[in-house]
Amino acid sequence: MNKITEIKTALHTTPDKTTLKKAVIKKIGHQFGTSPEQQLMFAVVAQAIADIIDDPDKESVAHVDALWYLSGNIPHAEICGVDADWIRRVLRSAELIK
């Protein structure tokens, strides 16, 4: 069973965008620490994820910039010890990026 199927099964439905966004951000957020600085770093990553989910215009600046950021080394995650490749695997498993 792949990750998206696991999420759908857990929710007993096909998740809408809001539910999917919350689930993905929550899963990734658990890897960041609880200090104010770590939470600020997480907020940057969470905003990029929200931008690719919330902005249906794939040509918009917010969507393109978010994809560019998430396809790179994701420095705000790396500085907190969260592996950028792991974040991308989570996003791929939720079918948010290729």
C-alpha positions as CSV (number, residue, x, y, z in Angstrom):
1,M,0.0,0.0,0.0
2,N,1.5,3.4,-1.0
3,K,1.4,6.5,1.2
4,I,-1.4,8.2,-0.6
5,T,-3.5,5.1,-0.3
6,E,-2.7,4.9,3.4
7,I,-3.8,8.6,3.9
8,K,-7.0,7.9,1.9
9,T,-7.7,4.7,3.9
10,A,-7.0,6.4,7.2
11,L,-9.5,9.1,6.2
12,H,-11.9,6.6,4.6
13,T,-12.3,8.9,1.7
14,T,-10.4,10.8,-1.0
15,P,-9.0,13.8,1.0
16,D,-9.9,17.2,-0.2
17,K,-7.1,19.8,-0.7
18,T,-7.5,21.2,2.8
19,T,-7.4,17.8,4.5
20,L,-4.5,16.7,2.4
21,K,-2.6,19.9,3.2
22,K,-3.2,19.5,6.9
23,A,-2.1,15.8,6.9
24,V,1.1,16.5,5.0
25,I,2.1,19.6,6.9
26,K,1.4,17.8,10.2
27,K,3.5,14.8,9.2
28,I,6.4,17.0,8.2
29,G,6.0,19.3,11.2
30,H,6.6,16.5,13.7
31,Q,10.2,16.3,12.5
32,F,11.0,19.9,13.4
33,G,11.8,20.9,17.0
34,T,9.7,22.9,19.3
35,S,11.9,26.0,19.8
36,P,10.6,29.3,18.4
37,E,13.4,29.2,15.9
38,Q,12.6,25.7,14.7
39,Q,9.0,26.5,14.4
40,L,9.8,29.6,12.3
41,M,11.9,27.4,10.0
42,F,8.9,24.9,9.8
43,A,6.5,27.8,9.0
44,V,8.6,28.6,5.9
45,V,8.4,25.0,4.7
46,A,4.7,24.7,5.5
47,Q,4.0,27.9,3.5
48,A,5.7,26.5,0.5
49,I,3.6,23.3,0.8
50,A,0.5,25.4,1.1
51,D,1.4,27.4,-1.9
52,I,1.6,24.4,-4.2
53,I,-1.7,23.0,-2.9
54,D,-3.7,26.2,-2.6
55,D,-2.7,27.9,-5.8
56,P,-4.4,26.1,-8.7
57,D,-2.6,28.3,-11.2
58,K,0.6,26.4,-11.9
59,E,2.0,29.4,-13.7
60,S,1.6,31.8,-10.7
61,V,4.7,33.1,-9.0
62,A,3.8,31.6,-5.7
63,H,3.3,28.1,-7.1
64,V,6.5,28.2,-9.3
65,D,8.6,29.6,-6.4
66,A,7.2,27.0,-4.0
67,L,8.1,24.2,-6.4
68,W,11.5,25.6,-7.0
69,Y,12.1,25.9,-3.2
70,L,10.9,22.4,-2.5
71,S,12.9,20.8,-5.3
72,G,16.1,22.3,-3.9
73,N,17.9,21.7,-0.6
74,I,15.2,23.2,1.5
75,P,17.6,25.1,3.8
76,H,15.0,25.9,6.5
77,A,14.5,22.1,7.0
78,E,18.2,21.1,6.7
79,I,19.2,23.7,9.4
80,C,16.8,21.9,11.7
81,G,18.1,18.5,10.8
82,V,15.2,17.5,8.6
83,D,16.2,15.8,5.4
84,A,15.0,17.6,2.3
85,D,14.8,14.3,0.4
86,W,12.5,12.9,3.0
87,I,10.2,15.9,2.7
88,R,10.1,15.4,-1.1
89,R,9.3,11.7,-0.6
90,V,6.4,12.7,1.6
91,L,5.2,15.2,-1.0
92,R,5.5,12.6,-3.8
93,S,3.6,10.0,-1.7
94,A,0.8,12.5,-1.4
95,E,1.0,13.1,-5.1
96,L,1.8,16.8,-4.6
97,I,5.0,16.8,-6.6
98,K,6.5,14.6,-9.3
